Amino acid sequence: MSSPLTTHVLDTASGKPAGGLPITLERRAGDGWTVLNSGVTNADGRVQDLMAEGEMVADVYRMRFDTGAYFALHGLQGFYPYVEVVFQVTDPSQHHHVPLLLSPFGYSTYRGS
């Protein structure tokens, strides 16, 4: 069994995977959010078990990357203390990959495969 949702974080300033970065996964609940799971990126910058197979439903989700904790771990000061990526799942039968390219003063994301 594999997770229907994965992420991969690359530290573009160092050119390496961003290991040790805490991530929280939430799903929209009315006007707020419900925490579904959390994890920490491994040495390859990945978290692959944020959601169990069959758990994904069509809805709006948010991944909160604790970039401040990651930069502090490496003795750096970043501009963004956290990054929130909000995305909409319309077909829960598909795999969803949400990568983050990160540096102390910028970030980028896209829908991966």
MOPAC internal coordinates of N, CA, C and O (Angstrom, degrees):
PM7 1SCF
backbone

  N    0.0000 0     0.00 0     0.00 0    0    0    0
  C    1.4526 1     0.00 0     0.00 0    1    0    0
  C    1.5194 1   109.03 1     0.00 0    2    1    0
  O    1.2310 1   121.10 1   -37.34 1    3    2    1
  N    1.3348 1   115.50 1   142.66 1    3    2    1
  C    1.4507 1   119.40 1   178.67 1    5    3    2
  C    1.5153 1   110.06 1  -128.96 1    6    5    3
  O    1.2310 1   121.26 1   -23.74 1    7    6    5
  N    1.3117 1   115.19 1   156.26 1    7    6    5
  C    1.4535 1   121.27 1  -179.50 1    9    7    6
  C    1.5253 1   110.36 1   -72.11 1   10    9    7
  O    1.2310 1   119.94 1   -40.63 1   11   10    9
  N    1.3310 1   117.73 1   139.37 1   11   10    9
  C    1.4567 1   120.19 1   176.93 1   13   11   10
  C    1.5297 1   112.43 1   -76.99 1   14   13   11
  O    1.2310 1   120.60 1   174.69 1   15   14   13
  N    1.3420 1   116.45 1    -5.31 1   15   14   13
  C    1.4570 1   121.62 1  -178.03 1   17   15   14
  C    1.5193 1   109.85 1  -137.61 1   18   17   15
  O    1.2310 1   120.51 1   -54.20 1   19   18   17
  N    1.3285 1   116.63 1   125.80 1   19   18   17
  C    1.4579 1   121.57 1   176.89 1   21   19   18
  C    1.5116 1   109.48 1  -133.22 1   22   21   19
  O    1.2310 1   121.37 1   -13.50 1   23   22   21
  N    1.3286 1   114.98 1   166.50 1   23   22   21
  C    1.4562 1   121.07 1   175.72 1   25   23   22
  C    1.5211 1   108.71 1  -144.78 1   26   25   23
  O    1.2310 1   121.60 1   -19.87 1   27   26   25
  N    1.3133 1   114.54 1   160.13 1   27   26   25
  C    1.4530 1   122.18 1   178.38 1   29   27   26
  C    1.5216 1   106.17 1  -147.54 1   30   29   27
  O    1.2310 1   120.20 1   -52.96 1   31   30   29
  N    1.3370 1   117.23 1   127.04 1   31   30   29
  C    1.4611 1   120.92 1  -178.60 1   33   31   30
  C    1.5192 1   108.82 1  -116.34 1   34   33   31
  O    1.2310 1   120.94 1   -53.72 1   35   34   33
  N    1.3204 1   115.81 1   126.28 1   35   34   33
  C    1.4530 1   122.30 1   176.71 1   37   35   34
  C    1.5205 1   108.91 1  -113.74 1   38   37   35
  O    1.2310 1   120.75 1   -47.83 1   39   38   37
  N    1.3184 1   116.16 1   132.17 1   39   38   37
  C    1.4600 1   122.62 1   175.13 1   41   39   38
  C    1.5249 1   106.70 1   -87.54 1   42   41   39
  O    1.2310 1   120.47 1   -78.01 1   43   42   41
  N    1.3176 1   116.70 1   101.99 1   43   42   41
  C    1.4644 1   120.12 1  -174.77 1   45   43   42
  C    1.5237 1   112.26 1   -73.18 1   46   45   43
  O    1.2310 1   119.62 1   161.32 1   47   46   45
  N    1.3262 1   118.32 1   -18.68 1   47   46   45
  C    1.4670 1   120.72 1   177.26 1   49   47   46
  C    1.5249 1   111.19 1   -73.61 1   50   49   47
  O    1.2310 1   120.81 1   143.05 1   51   50   49
  N    1.3323 1   116.06 1   -36.95 1   51   50   49
  C    1.4643 1   119.64 1   179.86 1   53   51   50
  C    1.5256 1   112.12 1   -95.35 1   54   53   51
  O    1.2310 1   120.58 1   163.05 1   55   54   53
  N    1.3268 1   116.50 1   -16.95 1   55   54   53
  C    1.4564 1   120.47 1  -177.14 1   57   55   54
  C    1.5133 1   113.16 1    75.17 1   58   57   55
  O    1.2310 1   120.60 1  -157.97 1   59   58   57
  N    1.3357 1   116.45 1    22.03 1   59   58   57
  C    1.4613 1   121.30 1  -176.58 1   61   59   58
  C    1.5276 1   110.88 1  -129.92 1   62   61   59
  O    1.2310 1   120.12 1   -17.38 1   63   62   61
  N    1.3268 1   117.38 1   162.62 1   63   62   61
  C    1.4631 1   120.18 1   172.84 1   65   63   62
  C    1.5282 1   110.02 1   -62.19 1   66   65   63
  O    1.2310 1   120.89 1   -32.29 1   67   66   65
  N    1.3196 1   115.90 1   147.71 1   67   66   65
  C    1.4645 1   121.89 1  -178.64 1   69   67   66
  C    1.5296 1   109.76 1   -93.35 1   70   69   67
  O    1.2310 1   120.60 1   -98.53 1   71   70   69
  N    1.3226 1   116.46 1    81.47 1   71   70   69
  C    1.4567 1   121.43 1   177.58 1   73   71   70
  C    1.5183 1   111.02 1   -78.54 1   74   73   71
  O    1.2310 1   120.54 1   -33.99 1   75   74   73
  N    1.3244 1   116.57 1   146.01 1   75   74   73
  C    1.4579 1   121.57 1   177.10 1   77   75   74
  C    1.5158 1   114.46 1    86.59 1   78   77   75
  O    1.2310 1   119.59 1  -161.48 1   79   78   77
  N    1.3272 1   118.38 1    18.52 1   79   78   77
  C    1.4623 1   122.16 1  -178.27 1   81   79   78
  C    1.5301 1   109.52 1   -98.47 1   82   81   79
  O    1.2310 1   119.90 1   -62.20 1   83   82   81
  N    1.3444 1   117.80 1   117.80 1   83   82   81
  C    1.4693 1   120.80 1   179.24 1   85   83   82
  C    1.5346 1   111.69 1   -70.95 1   86   85   83
  O    1.2310 1   120.97 1   -40.35 1   87   86   85
  N    1.3353 1   115.76 1   139.65 1   87   86   85
  C    1.4578 1   122.25 1  -179.97 1   89   87   86
  C    1.5275 1   108.40 1  -133.74 1   90   89   87
  O    1.2310 1   121.20 1   -40.73 1   91   90   89
  N    1.3302 1   115.32 1   139.27 1   91   90   89
  C    1.4615 1   121.39 1   175.09 1   93   91   90
  C    1.5224 1   108.48 1  -120.73 1   94   93   91
  O    1.2310 1   120.37 1   -45.82 1   95   94   93
  N    1.3220 1   116.90 1   134.18 1   95   94   93
  C    1.4625 1   122.89 1   176.90 1   97   95   94
  C    1.5192 1   108.66 1  -106.38 1   98   97   95
  O    1.2310 1   121.02 1   -49.03 1   99   98   97
  N    1.3348 1   115.65 1   130.97 1   99   98   97
  C    1.4629 1   121.52 1   179.86 1  101   99   98
  C    1.5251 1   109.63 1  -131.57 1  102  101   99
  O    1.2310 1   121.11 1   -22.37 1  103  102  101
  N    1.3392 1   115.48 1   157.63 1  103  102  101
  C    1.4698 1   121.56 1   174.03 1  105  103  102
  C    1.5151 1   107.98 1  -123.25 1  106  105  103
  O    1.2310 1   121.36 1   -37.60 1  107  106  105
  N    1.3237 1   115.00 1   142.40 1  107  106  105
  C    1.4662 1   120.13 1  -179.41 1  109  107  106
  C    1.5171 1   109.73 1   -60.82 1  110  109  107
  O    1.2310 1   121.25 1   -42.50 1  111  110  109
  N    1.3369 1   115.22 1   137.50 1  111  110  109
  C    1.4607 1   122.16 1   178.55 1  113  111  110
  C    1.5257 1   107.55 1  -138.34 1  114  113  111
  O    1.2310 1   120.50 1   -87.56 1  115  114  113
  N    1.3214 1   116.66 1    92.44 1  115  114  113
  C    1.4608 1   120.30 1  -176.62 1  117  115  114
  C    1.5149 1   110.29 1    64.70 1  118  117  115
  O    1.2310 1   120.69 1    58.17 1  119  118  117
  N    1.3344 1   116.28 1  -121.83 1  119  118  117
  C    1.4630 1   121.14 1   178.60 1  121  119  118
  C    1.5274 1   112.63 1   -91.03 1  122  121  119
  O    1.2310 1   120.10 1  -178.46 1  123  122  121
  N    1.3167 1   117.42 1     1.54 1  123  122  121
  C    1.4681 1   120.98 1  -177.35 1  125  123  122
  C    1.5181 1   111.20 1  -127.07 1  126  125  123
  O    1.2310 1   121.75 1    22.86 1  127  126  125
  N    1.3387 1   114.25 1  -157.14 1  127  126  125
  C    1.4576 1   122.12 1  -177.13 1  129  127  126
  C    1.5182 1   109.59 1  -136.36 1  130  129  127
  O    1.2310 1   120.88 1   -33.04 1  131  130  129
  N    1.3230 1   115.92 1   146.96 1  131  130  129
  C    1.4543 1   122.80 1   175.09 1  133  131  130
  C    1.5244 1   108.25 1  -113.96 1  134  133  131
  O    1.2310 1   120.54 1   -52.67 1  135  134  133
  N    1.3288 1   116.58 1   127.33 1  135  134  133
  C    1.4612 1   120.69 1   178.18 1  137  135  134
  C    1.5242 1   108.90 1   -72.30 1  138  137  135
  O    1.2310 1   120.90 1   -52.55 1  139  138  137
  N    1.3302 1   115.88 1   127.45 1  139  138  137
  C    1.4594 1   121.54 1   178.08 1  141  139  138
  C    1.5182 1   112.36 1   -98.84 1  142  141  139
  O    1.2310 1   121.10 1   140.43 1  143  142  141
  N    1.3383 1   115.50 1   -39.57 1  143  142  141
  C    1.4541 1   119.18 1  -176.14 1  145  143  142
  C    1.5230 1   108.99 1  -169.39 1  146  145  143
  O    1.2310 1   121.24 1    -9.92 1  147  146  145
  N    1.3056 1   115.24 1   170.08 1  147  146  145
  C    1.4635 1   120.43 1   174.80 1  149  147  146
  C    1.5231 1   108.01 1  -149.21 1  150  149  147
  O    1.2310 1   121.28 1   -16.57 1  151  150  149
  N    1.3085 1   115.16 1   163.43 1  151  150  149
  C    1.4520 1   120.27 1   179.56 1  153  151  150
  C    1.5148 1   109.78 1  -166.25 1  154  153  151
  O    1.2310 1   121.08 1    -0.77 1  155  154  153
  N    1.3093 1   115.54 1   179.23 1  155  154  153
  C    1.4636 1   122.74 1   178.76 1  157  155  154
  C    1.5210 1   107.16 1  -129.97 1  158  157  155
  O    1.2310 1   120.69 1   -44.82 1  159  158  157
  N    1.3281 1   116.29 1   135.18 1  159  158  157
  C    1.4608 1   118.91 1  -179.41 1  161  159  158
  C    1.5248 1   110.77 1   -62.25 1  162  161  159
  O    1.2310 1   121.36 1   -37.29 1  163  162  161
  N    1.3279 1   115.00 1   142.71 1  163  162  161
  C    1.4602 1   120.53 1   178.38 1  165  163  162
  C    1.5346 1   109.75 1   -82.52 1  166  165  163
  O    1.2310 1   120.43 1     5.91 1  167  166  165
  N    1.3095 1   116.77 1  -174.09 1  167  166  165
  C    1.4732 1   121.56 1  -176.84 1  169  167  166
  C    1.5269 1   112.19 1   -61.35 1  170  169  167
  O    1.2310 1   120.37 1   159.16 1  171  170  169
  N    1.3319 1   116.89 1   -20.84 1  171  170  169
  C    1.4635 1   121.05 1   177.44 1  173  171  170
  C    1.5289 1   111.69 1   -93.42 1  174  173  171
  O    1.2310 1   119.98 1  -173.07 1  175  174  173
  N    1.3446 1   117.65 1     6.93 1  175  174  173
  C    1.4602 1   121.97 1   178.81 1  177  175  174
  C    1.5169 1   114.29 1    76.40 1  178  177  175
  O    1.2310 1   120.36 1  -160.31 1  179  178  177
  N    1.3269 1   116.92 1    19.69 1  179  178  177
  C    1.4634 1   120.57 1  -174.52 1  181  179  178
  C    1.5258 1   112.97 1  -116.25 1  182  181  179
  O    1.2310 1   121.52 1   -31.76 1  183  182  181
  N    1.3271 1   114.70 1   148.24 1  183  182  181
  C    1.4623 1   123.23 1   165.72 1  185  183  182
  C    1.5141 1   104.80 1  -128.21 1  186  185  183
  O    1.2310 1   120.52 1   -61.61 1  187  186  185
  N    1.3101 1   116.62 1   118.39 1  187  186  185
  C    1.4621 1   120.11 1  -173.34 1  189  187  186
  C    1.5227 1   113.82 1  -113.29 1  190  189  187
  O    1.2310 1   119.95 1   179.78 1  191  190  189
  N    1.3196 1   117.70 1    -0.22 1  191  190  189
  C    1.4570 1   118.84 1  -176.52 1  193  191  190
  C    1.5233 1   112.53 1  -126.37 1  194  193  191
  O    1.2310 1   120.51 1  -138.60 1  195  194  193
  N    1.3272 1   116.64 1    41.40 1  195  194  193
  C    1.4628 1   119.96 1   179.14 1  197  195  194
  C    1.5270 1   112.32 1   -74.48 1  198  197  195
  O    1.2310 1   120.45 1   159.75 1  199  198  197
  N    1.3253 1   116.74 1   -20.25 1  199  198  197
  C    1.4527 1   120.29 1  -176.73 1  201  199  198
  C    1.5252 1   109.33 1  -145.94 1  202  201  199
  O    1.2310 1   120.71 1   -43.54 1  203  202  201
  N    1.3074 1   116.26 1   136.46 1  203  202  201
  C    1.4633 1   120.85 1   179.03 1  205  203  202
  C    1.5234 1   110.42 1   -77.51 1  206  205  203
  O    1.2310 1   121.23 1   -28.72 1  207  206  205
  N    1.3172 1   115.25 1   151.28 1  207  206  205
  C    1.4613 1   120.37 1   176.91 1  209  207  206
  C    1.5232 1   109.18 1   -57.14 1  210  209  207
  O    1.2310 1   120.37 1   -45.69 1  211  210  209
  N    1.3276 1   116.90 1   134.31 1  211  210  209
  C    1.4599 1   122.10 1   179.90 1  213  211  210
  C    1.5174 1   114.44 1    86.68 1  214  213  211
  O    1.2310 1   119.95 1   173.50 1  215  214  213
  N    1.3277 1   117.70 1    -6.50 1  215  214  213
  C    1.4670 1   121.54 1  -177.52 1  217  215  214
  C    1.5304 1   112.84 1   -84.57 1  218  217  215
  O    1.2310 1   119.91 1   157.13 1  219  218  217
  N    1.3190 1   117.77 1   -22.87 1  219  218  217
  C    1.4625 1   120.83 1  -176.34 1  221  219  218
  C    1.5252 1   110.78 1   -73.25 1  222  221  219
  O    1.2310 1   121.31 1   -44.32 1  223  222  221
  N    1.3240 1   115.11 1   135.68 1  223  222  221
  C    1.4595 1   122.29 1   174.13 1  225  223  222
  C    1.5259 1   107.92 1  -127.76 1  226  225  223
  O    1.2310 1   120.35 1   -17.93 1  227  226  225
  N    1.3140 1   116.93 1   162.07 1  227  226  225
  C    1.4559 1   120.86 1   176.68 1  229  227  226
  C    1.5362 1   107.99 1   -67.03 1  230  229  227
  O    1.2310 1   120.86 1   -62.29 1  231  230  229
  N    1.3196 1   115.97 1   117.71 1  231  230  229
  C    1.4663 1   120.77 1  -177.57 1  233  231  230
  C    1.5273 1   108.47 1  -175.29 1  234  233  231
  O    1.2310 1   120.98 1     4.87 1  235  234  233
  N    1.3114 1   115.73 1  -175.13 1  235  234  233
  C    1.4614 1   122.53 1   176.83 1  237  235  234
  C    1.5259 1   108.06 1  -103.88 1  238  237  235
  O    1.2310 1   120.98 1   -47.60 1  239  238  237
  N    1.3287 1   115.73 1   132.40 1  239  238  237
  C    1.4631 1   122.54 1  -177.85 1  241  239  238
  C    1.5275 1   109.93 1  -122.37 1  242  241  239
  O    1.2310 1   121.40 1   -18.42 1  243  242  241
  N    1.3204 1   114.92 1   161.58 1  243  242  241
  C    1.4568 1   120.89 1   176.79 1  245  243  242
  C    1.5246 1   108.86 1  -138.37 1  246  245  243
  O    1.2310 1   121.32 1   -48.62 1  247  246  245
  N    1.3357 1   115.08 1   131.38 1  247  246  245
  C    1.4582 1   121.09 1   172.25 1  249  247  246
  C    1.5164 1   106.50 1  -108.91 1  250  249  247
  O    1.2310 1   121.05 1   -54.66 1  251  250  249
  N    1.3266 1   115.60 1   125.34 1  251  250  249
  C    1.4634 1   121.32 1   179.50 1  253  251  250
  C    1.5232 1   107.99 1  -108.74 1  254  253  251
  O    1.2310 1   121.10 1   -65.97 1  255  254  253
  N    1.3194 1   115.50 1   114.03 1  255  254  253
  C    1.4575 1   123.21 1  -179.55 1  257  255  254
  C    1.5244 1   107.90 1   -95.94 1  258  257  255
  O    1.2310 1   119.78 1   -60.88 1  259  258  257
  N    1.3212 1   118.03 1   119.12 1  259  258  257
  C    1.4692 1   122.43 1  -178.63 1  261  259  258
  C    1.5315 1   108.92 1   -83.72 1  262  261  259
  O    1.2310 1   121.30 1  -104.06 1  263  262  261
  N    1.3183 1   115.13 1    75.94 1  263  262  261
  C    1.4636 1   121.46 1  -176.08 1  265  263  262
  C    1.5257 1   111.74 1   -67.45 1  266  265  263
  O    1.2310 1   120.25 1   149.29 1  267  266  265
  N    1.3398 1   117.13 1   -30.71 1  267  266  265
  C    1.4653 1   119.68 1   177.39 1  269  267  266
  C    1.5175 1   111.73 1   -60.77 1  270  269  267
  O    1.2310 1   120.42 1   137.09 1  271  270  269
  N    1.3335 1   116.80 1   -42.91 1  271  270  269
  C    1.4641 1   120.98 1   178.58 1  273  271  270
  C    1.5245 1   110.47 1   -65.27 1  274  273  271
  O    1.2310 1   120.43 1   139.98 1  275  274  273
  N    1.3278 1   116.77 1   -40.02 1  275  274  273
  C    1.4583 1   121.12 1   179.52 1  277  275  274
  C    1.5316 1   110.76 1   -63.33 1  278  277  275
  O    1.2310 1   120.08 1   131.09 1  279  278  277
  N    1.3211 1   117.44 1   -48.91 1  279  278  277
  C    1.4655 1   119.99 1  -179.03 1  281  279  278
  C    1.5332 1   111.00 1   -65.10 1  282  281  279
  O    1.2310 1   120.07 1   140.94 1  283  282  281
  N    1.3346 1   117.47 1   -39.06 1  283  282  281
  C    1.4700 1   120.67 1   177.54 1  285  283  282
  C    1.5322 1   110.80 1   -61.20 1  286  285  283
  O    1.2310 1   120.74 1   141.11 1  287  286  285
  N    1.3295 1   116.19 1   -38.89 1  287  286  285
  C    1.4657 1   121.51 1   178.13 1  289  287  286
  C    1.5232 1   111.33 1   -58.36 1  290  289  287
  O    1.2310 1   120.67 1   149.25 1  291  290  289
  N    1.3255 1   116.32 1   -30.75 1  291  290  289
  C    1.4632 1   121.94 1  -177.93 1  293  291  290
  C    1.5267 1   112.91 1  -104.20 1  294  293  291
  O    1.2310 1   120.49 1  -166.10 1  295  294  293
  N    1.3497 1   116.66 1    13.90 1  295  294  293
  C    1.4582 1   121.02 1   176.94 1  297  295  294
  C    1.5161 1   114.13 1    68.36 1  298  297  295
  O    1.2310 1   120.58 1  -152.10 1  299  298  297
  N    1.3294 1   116.49 1    27.90 1  299  298  297
  C    1.4581 1   121.45 1  -178.82 1  301  299  298
  C    1.5235 1   110.93 1  -116.30 1  302  301  299
  O    1.2310 1   120.93 1   -23.00 1  303  302  301
  N    1.3065 1   115.83 1   157.00 1  303  302  301
  C    1.4602 1   121.91 1   173.93 1  305  303  302
  C    1.5232 1   107.29 1  -113.01 1  306  305  303
  O    1.2310 1   120.14 1   -58.05 1  307  306  305
  N    1.3076 1   117.35 1   121.95 1  307  306  305
  C    1.4539 1   121.44 1   178.28 1  309  307  306
  C    1.5177 1   110.51 1  -105.13 1  310  309  307
  O    1.2310 1   120.88 1   -13.89 1  311  310  309
  N    1.3060 1   115.92 1   166.11 1  311  310  309
  C    1.4586 1   121.94 1   179.65 1  313  311  310
  C    1.5314 1   111.99 1   -82.64 1  314  313  311
  O    1.2310 1   120.79 1   146.21 1  315  314  313
  N    1.3264 1   116.10 1   -33.79 1  315  314  313
  C    1.4659 1   121.69 1  -178.29 1  317  315  314
  C    1.5312 1   109.61 1  -103.65 1  318  317  315
  O    1.2310 1   119.60 1   -67.11 1  319  318  317
  N    1.3430 1   118.38 1   112.89 1  319  318  317
  C    1.4611 1   119.86 1  -179.62 1  321  319  318
  C    1.5274 1   112.83 1   -69.68 1  322  321  319
  O    1.2310 1   120.38 1   155.75 1  323  322  321
  N    1.3184 1   116.87 1   -24.25 1  323  322  321
  C    1.4557 1   121.53 1   173.54 1  325  323  322
  C    1.5250 1   108.70 1  -155.84 1  326  325  323
  O    1.2310 1   121.14 1   -20.13 1  327  326  325
  N    1.3090 1   115.42 1   159.87 1  327  326  325
  C    1.4550 1   122.72 1   176.90 1  329  327  326
  C    1.5212 1   107.03 1  -124.90 1  330  329  327
  O    1.2310 1   120.45 1   -51.63 1  331  330  329
  N    1.3157 1   116.75 1   128.37 1  331  330  329
  C    1.4548 1   121.53 1   175.72 1  333  331  330
  C    1.5309 1   108.86 1  -111.72 1  334  333  331
  O    1.2310 1   121.28 1   -54.57 1  335  334  333
  N    1.3174 1   115.15 1   125.43 1  335  334  333
  C    1.4556 1   121.26 1   177.65 1  337  335  334
  C    1.5247 1   106.76 1  -113.50 1  338  337  335
  O    1.2310 1   121.02 1   -64.29 1  339  338  337
  N    1.3267 1   115.65 1   115.71 1  339  338  337
  C    1.4614 1   122.13 1  -179.91 1  341  339  338
  C    1.5266 1   107.42 1  -103.79 1  342  341  339
  O    1.2310 1   120.69 1   -49.46 1  343  342  341
  N    1.3331 1   116.29 1   130.54 1  343  342  341
  C    1.4583 1   120.04 1  -177.92 1  345  343  342
  C    1.5263 1   109.91 1  -143.09 1  346  345  343
  O    1.2310 1   121.32 1   -24.07 1  347  346  345
  N    1.3216 1   115.08 1   155.93 1  347  346  345
  C    1.4563 1   121.51 1  -177.61 1  349  347  346
  C    1.5252 1   110.33 1  -111.99 1  350  349  347
  O    1.2310 1   121.11 1   -51.07 1  351  350  349
  N    1.3132 1   115.48 1   128.93 1  351  350  349
  C    1.4575 1   122.00 1   175.37 1  353  351  350
  C    1.5224 1   107.90 1   -99.12 1  354  353  351
  O    1.2310 1   120.84 1   -59.79 1  355  354  353
  N    1.3204 1   116.00 1   120.21 1  355  354  353
  C    1.4623 1   120.45 1   177.44 1  357  355  354
  C    1.5235 1   111.90 1  -105.50 1  358  357  355
  O    1.2310 1   120.58 1   156.07 1  359  358  357
  N    1.3248 1   116.49 1   -23.93 1  359  358  357
  C    1.4581 1   121.19 1   179.02 1  361  359  358
  C    1.5280 1   109.21 1  -128.78 1  362  361  359
  O    1.2310 1   120.43 1   -87.43 1  363  362  361
  N    1.3388 1   116.79 1    92.57 1  363  362  361
  C    1.4638 1   119.81 1  -176.71 1  365  363  362
  C    1.5241 1   114.71 1   -66.15 1  366  365  363
  O    1.2310 1   119.60 1   170.93 1  367  366  365
  N    1.3258 1   118.36 1    -9.07 1  367  366  365
  C    1.4586 1   120.07 1   178.09 1  369  367  366
  C    1.5286 1   111.67 1   -78.94 1  370  369  367
  O    1.2310 1   119.94 1   165.13 1  371  370  369
  N    1.3325 1   117.71 1   -14.87 1  371  370  369
  C    1.4544 1   121.87 1   178.57 1  373  371  370
  C    1.5252 1   111.06 1   -86.97 1  374  373  371
  O    1.2310 1   121.22 1   -25.93 1  375  374  373
  N    1.3261 1   115.28 1   154.07 1  375  374  373
  C    1.4645 1   120.96 1   171.87 1  377  375  374
  C    1.5287 1   108.24 1   -78.60 1  378  377  375
  O    1.2310 1   120.35 1   -39.82 1  379  378  377
  N    1.3203 1   116.93 1   140.18 1  379  378  377
  C    1.4649 1   122.11 1   178.14 1  381  379  378
  C    1.5235 1   108.79 1  -121.68 1  382  381  379
  O    1.2310 1   121.13 1   -53.65 1  383  382  381
  N    1.3239 1   115.45 1   126.35 1  383  382  381
  C    1.4605 1   122.03 1   179.12 1  385  383  382
  C    1.5249 1   107.76 1  -121.04 1  386  385  383
  O    1.2310 1   120.62 1   -55.75 1  387  386  385
  N    1.3388 1   116.43 1   124.25 1  387  386  385
  C    1.4654 1   122.07 1  -176.76 1  389  387  386
  C    1.5283 1   108.70 1  -119.04 1  390  389  387
  O    1.2310 1   120.01 1   -88.13 1  391  390  389
  N    1.3353 1   117.58 1    91.87 1  391  390  389
  C    1.4618 1   120.80 1   179.48 1  393  391  390
  C    1.5274 1   111.56 1   -84.15 1  394  393  391
  O    1.2310 1   121.38 1   -22.41 1  395  394  393
  N    1.3221 1   114.96 1   157.59 1  395  394  393
  C    1.4630 1   121.48 1   176.50 1  397  395  394
  C    1.5240 1   108.19 1  -133.46 1  398  397  395
  O    1.2310 1   121.12 1   -53.30 1  399  398  397
  N    1.3234 1   115.47 1   126.70 1  399  398  397
  C    1.4655 1   122.44 1   172.09 1  401  399  398
  C    1.5114 1   105.84 1  -100.72 1  402  401  399
  O    1.2310 1   120.41 1   -55.60 1  403  402  401
  N    1.3240 1   116.83 1   124.40 1  403  402  401
  C    1.4563 1   121.27 1  -167.29 1  405  403  402
  C    1.5187 1   112.35 1  -129.56 1  406  405  403
  O    1.2310 1   120.96 1   -39.15 1  407  406  405
  N    1.3318 1   115.76 1   140.85 1  407  406  405
  C    1.4616 1   122.25 1   168.53 1  409  407  406
  C    1.5233 1   106.14 1  -141.88 1  410  409  407
  O    1.2310 1   119.02 1   -10.99 1  411  410  409
  N    1.3327 1   119.46 1   169.01 1  411  410  409
  C    1.4576 1   119.58 1  -178.12 1  413  411  410
  C    1.5340 1   114.21 1   -60.48 1  414  413  411
  O    1.2310 1   119.78 1   157.07 1  415  414  413
  N    1.3270 1   118.02 1   -22.93 1  415  414  413
  C    1.4618 1   119.82 1  -175.03 1  417  415  414
  C    1.5172 1   113.82 1  -125.56 1  418  417  415
  O    1.2310 1   120.06 1  -161.30 1  419  418  417
  N    1.3319 1   117.50 1    18.70 1  419  418  417
  C    1.4505 1   120.43 1   176.98 1  421  419  418
  C    1.5097 1   111.67 1  -173.84 1  422  421  419
  O    1.2310 1   121.14 1   -15.29 1  423  422  421
  N    1.3180 1   115.42 1   164.71 1  423  422  421
  C    1.4561 1   121.09 1   176.31 1  425  423  422
  C    1.5306 1   109.85 1  -155.81 1  426  425  423
  O    1.2310 1   121.38 1   -18.83 1  427  426  425
  N    1.3208 1   114.97 1   161.17 1  427  426  425
  C    1.4452 1   122.06 1   178.55 1  429  427  426
  C    1.5149 1   108.10 1  -147.65 1  430  429  427
  O    1.2310 1   120.94 1   -28.87 1  431  430  429
  N    1.3211 1   115.80 1   151.13 1  431  430  429
  C    1.4515 1   120.50 1   177.74 1  433  431  430
  C    1.5312 1   109.13 1  -144.23 1  434  433  431
  O    1.2310 1   121.00 1   -14.49 1  435  434  433
  N    1.3132 1   115.69 1   165.51 1  435  434  433
  C    1.4532 1   121.36 1   178.93 1  437  435  434
  C    1.5163 1   107.80 1  -163.28 1  438  437  435
  O    1.2310 1   120.51 1   -12.21 1  439  438  437
  N    1.3122 1   116.63 1   167.79 1  439  438  437
  C    1.4650 1   118.56 1   174.64 1  441  439  438
  C    1.5165 1   108.34 1   -84.68 1  442  441  439
  O    1.2310 1   121.22 1   -64.33 1  443  442  441
  N    1.3061 1   115.27 1   115.67 1  443  442  441
  C    1.4522 1   120.99 1  -179.39 1  445  443  442
  C    1.5053 1   111.53 1   -90.29 1  446  445  443
  O    1.2310 1   121.35 1     9.13 1  447  446  445
  N    1.3271 1   115.03 1  -170.87 1  447  446  445
  C    1.4667 1   119.79 1   179.71 1  449  447  446
  C    1.5089 1   110.48 1  -123.70 1  450  449  447
  O    1.2310 1   120.10 1   180.00 1  451  450  449

